[in-house]
Amino acid sequence: MFRYYAAAIVLKLLSSSRLGREFYRRVLGNVFGNRRRAKKGLHPSYIEHAKELLDCCRKYQAVEDGYHLLEIGTGWMHFYSLFLRLFFDVRVTMVDAWDNRQMLALKRYFADLEQVLDKRFSLSDEELARARATIGCIARACSFEELYESLGLEYVIDPTLSTLSDRSFDFVFSQGVLEHVRLEDLPTQIANMGRVLRPGGIQFHHIGIGDHLASYDRSASLKQYISYPEWIYKLLLNNQLQYINRVQKSEFHRMFTESGMEVLEERAFDCDISKLRPRGRFQGYSSEDLRCFAVTFVLRKPVHC
């Protein structure tokens, strides 16, 4: 567990000052992170998440040519927005809390994706040709602005979605984002995602509710944080740079339904917690909640809303 606690301390120190936060985001994130991702290339998890997203779009006919899509927390490379743009002629608005775009990494990821499109995805010849043509546009783009103009994309810094109009999107989605929304802001965020979605529209959200510090230490459980009471977790382990709200699957389900959404699918991913002793508020959760380290929700807004 040494690396787990060491990572927690470093992130806590960096997040304790404005200078530290800027260094993490601008230097470690946008400069070194960009180079590291461009060097390592496409991680297999991106392919699996992309397949899950595309399967949802196909199953529920959630996305069609001419639709307007909204991605919440577009992240380092707009990967999932651009992935859907390979197969659908759509407009996409991509929102984030701060600018962390990485062009080198983006181009490397899509160059790698092109090599496995016909092997990892069930595509027709027409779909494959369309996707490769769009990847060509990505490869030729000299700037994000050029990329946006050529593919009908819009990038917005608006973490609250307050500038977005009611019922203006046909499909709303996120990948590994909602666990990072401040606990006190989460109900409003979920309500706003429903507000901007048209009646009958679909939402897709993959939420990583596990302990993100476990990525630094393989000896740590994916739900390690359930073994700490609230005061210890806030004092020593949580931070502003990689904040997670520790909201569990059943709580997300409740907030989605309270926002007026119909839950079409709820797919949980579980881990072993037999060596952990739940502390604090986690003593009151079901074993189903405590085992779940990630969950995918597919939601529909009723047509009468």
MOCOR-V358566 format. One record per residue. RES is the residue in three letters. SS is DSSP state (hx for helix, st for strand, lp for the rest). PSI is psi as a letter, one per 30 degrees, with the letter a starting at -180 (none if undefined). Layout:
# MOCOR-V358566
res:RES ss:SS psi:PSI
res:RES ss:SS psi:PSI
This chain:
# MOCOR-V358566
res:MET ss:lp psi:g
res:PHE ss:hx psi:e
res:ARG ss:hx psi:e
res:TYR ss:hx psi:e
res:TYR ss:hx psi:e
res:ALA ss:hx psi:e
res:ALA ss:hx psi:e
res:ALA ss:hx psi:e
res:ILE ss:hx psi:e
res:VAL ss:hx psi:e
res:LEU ss:hx psi:e
res:LYS ss:hx psi:e
res:LEU ss:hx psi:e
res:LEU ss:hx psi:e
res:SER ss:hx psi:f
res:SER ss:lp psi:f
res:SER ss:lp psi:l
res:ARG ss:hx psi:e
res:LEU ss:hx psi:e
res:GLY ss:hx psi:e
res:ARG ss:hx psi:e
res:GLU ss:hx psi:e
res:PHE ss:hx psi:e
res:TYR ss:hx psi:e
res:ARG ss:hx psi:e
res:ARG ss:hx psi:e
res:VAL ss:hx psi:d
res:LEU ss:hx psi:e
res:GLY ss:hx psi:d
res:ASN ss:hx psi:f
res:VAL ss:hx psi:d
res:PHE ss:hx psi:e
res:GLY ss:hx psi:e
res:ASN ss:hx psi:e
res:ARG ss:hx psi:e
res:ARG ss:hx psi:e
res:ARG ss:hx psi:e
res:ALA ss:hx psi:e
res:LYS ss:hx psi:e
res:LYS ss:hx psi:e
res:GLY ss:lp psi:a
res:LEU ss:lp psi:k
res:HIS ss:lp psi:k
res:PRO ss:hx psi:f
res:SER ss:hx psi:e
res:TYR ss:hx psi:e
res:ILE ss:hx psi:e
res:GLU ss:hx psi:e
res:HIS ss:hx psi:e
res:ALA ss:hx psi:e
res:LYS ss:hx psi:e
res:GLU ss:hx psi:e
res:LEU ss:hx psi:e
res:LEU ss:hx psi:e
res:ASP ss:hx psi:e
res:CYS ss:hx psi:e
res:CYS ss:hx psi:e
res:ARG ss:hx psi:e
res:LYS ss:hx psi:e
res:TYR ss:lp psi:g
res:GLN ss:lp psi:h
res:ALA ss:lp psi:f
res:VAL ss:lp psi:k
res:GLU ss:lp psi:l
res:ASP ss:lp psi:k
res:GLY ss:lp psi:f
res:TYR ss:lp psi:l
res:HIS ss:st psi:j
res:LEU ss:st psi:l
res:LEU ss:st psi:k
res:GLU ss:st psi:k
res:ILE ss:st psi:k
res:GLY ss:lp psi:i
res:THR ss:lp psi:f
res:GLY ss:lp psi:a
res:TRP ss:lp psi:e
res:MET ss:lp psi:g
res:HIS ss:lp psi:h
res:PHE ss:hx psi:e
res:TYR ss:hx psi:e
res:SER ss:hx psi:e
res:LEU ss:hx psi:e
res:PHE ss:hx psi:e
res:LEU ss:hx psi:e
res:ARG ss:hx psi:f
res:LEU ss:lp psi:f
res:PHE ss:lp psi:f
res:PHE ss:lp psi:k
res:ASP ss:lp psi:i
res:VAL ss:lp psi:l
res:ARG ss:st psi:k
res:VAL ss:st psi:k
res:THR ss:st psi:k
res:MET ss:st psi:j
res:VAL ss:st psi:l
res:ASP ss:st psi:l
res:ALA ss:lp psi:f
res:TRP ss:lp psi:l
res:ASP ss:lp psi:j
res:ASN ss:lp psi:h
res:ARG ss:lp psi:k
res:GLN ss:lp psi:j
res:MET ss:hx psi:e
res:LEU ss:hx psi:e
res:ALA ss:hx psi:e
res:LEU ss:hx psi:e
res:LYS ss:hx psi:e
res:ARG ss:hx psi:e
res:TYR ss:hx psi:e
res:PHE ss:hx psi:f
res:ALA ss:hx psi:e
res:ASP ss:hx psi:e
res:LEU ss:hx psi:e
res:GLU ss:hx psi:e
res:GLN ss:hx psi:f
res:VAL ss:hx psi:g
res:LEU ss:hx psi:e
res:ASP ss:hx psi:f
res:LYS ss:hx psi:e
res:ARG ss:hx psi:f
res:PHE ss:lp psi:k
res:SER ss:lp psi:j
res:LEU ss:lp psi:k
res:SER ss:lp psi:l
res:ASP ss:hx psi:e
res:GLU ss:hx psi:e
res:GLU ss:hx psi:e
res:LEU ss:hx psi:e
res:ALA ss:hx psi:e
res:ARG ss:hx psi:e
res:ALA ss:hx psi:e
res:ARG ss:hx psi:e
res:ALA ss:hx psi:e
res:THR ss:hx psi:e
res:ILE ss:hx psi:e
res:GLY ss:hx psi:e
res:CYS ss:hx psi:e
res:ILE ss:hx psi:e
res:ALA ss:hx psi:e
res:ARG ss:hx psi:f
res:ALA ss:lp psi:k
res:CYS ss:lp psi:f
res:SER ss:lp psi:l
res:PHE ss:hx psi:e
res:GLU ss:hx psi:e
res:GLU ss:hx psi:e
res:LEU ss:hx psi:e
res:TYR ss:hx psi:e
res:GLU ss:hx psi:e
res:SER ss:hx psi:f
res:LEU ss:hx psi:g
res:GLY ss:lp psi:h
res:LEU ss:st psi:l
res:GLU ss:st psi:k
res:TYR ss:st psi:k
res:VAL ss:st psi:k
res:ILE ss:st psi:j
res:ASP ss:lp psi:i
res:PRO ss:lp psi:f
res:THR ss:lp psi:f
res:LEU ss:lp psi:g
res:SER ss:lp psi:f
res:THR ss:lp psi:f
res:LEU ss:lp psi:k
res:SER ss:lp psi:l
res:ASP ss:lp psi:k
res:ARG ss:lp psi:h
res:SER ss:lp psi:f
res:PHE ss:st psi:k
res:ASP ss:st psi:f
res:PHE ss:st psi:k
res:VAL ss:st psi:k
res:PHE ss:st psi:l
res:SER ss:st psi:l
res:GLN ss:st psi:j
res:GLY ss:lp psi:h
res:VAL ss:lp psi:e
res:LEU ss:hx psi:f
res:GLU ss:hx psi:f
res:HIS ss:hx psi:f
res:VAL ss:lp psi:k
res:ARG ss:lp psi:k
res:LEU ss:hx psi:e
res:GLU ss:hx psi:f
res:ASP ss:hx psi:f
res:LEU ss:hx psi:e
res:PRO ss:hx psi:e
res:THR ss:hx psi:e
res:GLN ss:hx psi:e
res:ILE ss:hx psi:e
res:ALA ss:hx psi:e
res:ASN ss:hx psi:e
res:MET ss:hx psi:e
res:GLY ss:hx psi:e
res:ARG ss:hx psi:e
res:VAL ss:lp psi:f
res:LEU ss:st psi:k
res:ARG ss:st psi:l
res:PRO ss:st psi:k
res:GLY ss:st psi:f
res:GLY ss:st psi:l
res:ILE ss:st psi:k
res:GLN ss:st psi:k
res:PHE ss:st psi:k
res:HIS ss:st psi:k
res:HIS ss:st psi:k
res:ILE ss:st psi:k
res:GLY ss:lp psi:j
res:ILE ss:lp psi:g
res:GLY ss:lp psi:a
res:ASP ss:lp psi:j
res:HIS ss:hx psi:f
res:LEU ss:hx psi:f
res:ALA ss:hx psi:f
res:SER ss:hx psi:f
res:TYR ss:hx psi:f
res:ASP ss:lp psi:j
res:ARG ss:lp psi:f
res:SER ss:lp psi:f
res:ALA ss:lp psi:k
res:SER ss:lp psi:l
res:LEU ss:lp psi:f
res:LYS ss:lp psi:h
res:GLN ss:hx psi:e
res:TYR ss:hx psi:f
res:ILE ss:hx psi:f
res:SER ss:hx psi:g
res:TYR ss:lp psi:k
res:PRO ss:lp psi:l
res:GLU ss:hx psi:e
res:TRP ss:hx psi:e
res:ILE ss:hx psi:e
res:TYR ss:hx psi:e
res:LYS ss:hx psi:e
res:LEU ss:hx psi:e
res:LEU ss:hx psi:e
res:LEU ss:hx psi:e
res:ASN ss:lp psi:l
res:ASN ss:lp psi:l
res:GLN ss:lp psi:f
res:LEU ss:lp psi:e
res:GLN ss:lp psi:h
res:TYR ss:lp psi:k
res:ILE ss:lp psi:k
res:ASN ss:lp psi:f
res:ARG ss:lp psi:g
res:VAL ss:lp psi:k
res:GLN ss:lp psi:l
res:LYS ss:hx psi:e
res:SER ss:hx psi:e
res:GLU ss:hx psi:e
res:PHE ss:hx psi:e
res:HIS ss:hx psi:e
res:ARG ss:hx psi:e
res:MET ss:hx psi:e
res:PHE ss:hx psi:e
res:THR ss:hx psi:e
res:GLU ss:hx psi:f
res:SER ss:lp psi:f
res:GLY ss:lp psi:g
res:MET ss:st psi:k
res:GLU ss:st psi:k
res:VAL ss:st psi:j
res:LEU ss:st psi:e
res:GLU ss:st psi:k
res:GLU ss:st psi:j
res:ARG ss:st psi:j
res:ALA ss:st psi:k
res:PHE ss:st psi:k
res:ASP ss:st psi:l
res:CYS ss:lp psi:l
res:ASP ss:lp psi:k
res:ILE ss:lp psi:g
res:SER ss:lp psi:f
res:LYS ss:lp psi:g
res:LEU ss:lp psi:k
res:ARG ss:lp psi:j
res:PRO ss:lp psi:k
res:ARG ss:lp psi:l
res:GLY ss:hx psi:b
res:ARG ss:hx psi:f
res:PHE ss:hx psi:f
res:GLN ss:hx psi:f
res:GLY ss:hx psi:g
res:TYR ss:lp psi:l
res:SER ss:lp psi:l
res:SER ss:hx psi:f
res:GLU ss:hx psi:e
res:ASP ss:hx psi:e
res:LEU ss:hx psi:e
res:ARG ss:hx psi:f
res:CYS ss:st psi:k
res:PHE ss:st psi:f
res:ALA ss:st psi:l
res:VAL ss:st psi:k
res:THR ss:st psi:k
res:PHE ss:st psi:k
res:VAL ss:st psi:k
res:LEU ss:st psi:l
res:ARG ss:st psi:k
res:LYS ss:st psi:k
res:PRO ss:lp psi:k
res:VAL ss:lp psi:f
res:HIS ss:lp psi:f
res:CYS ss:lp psi:none
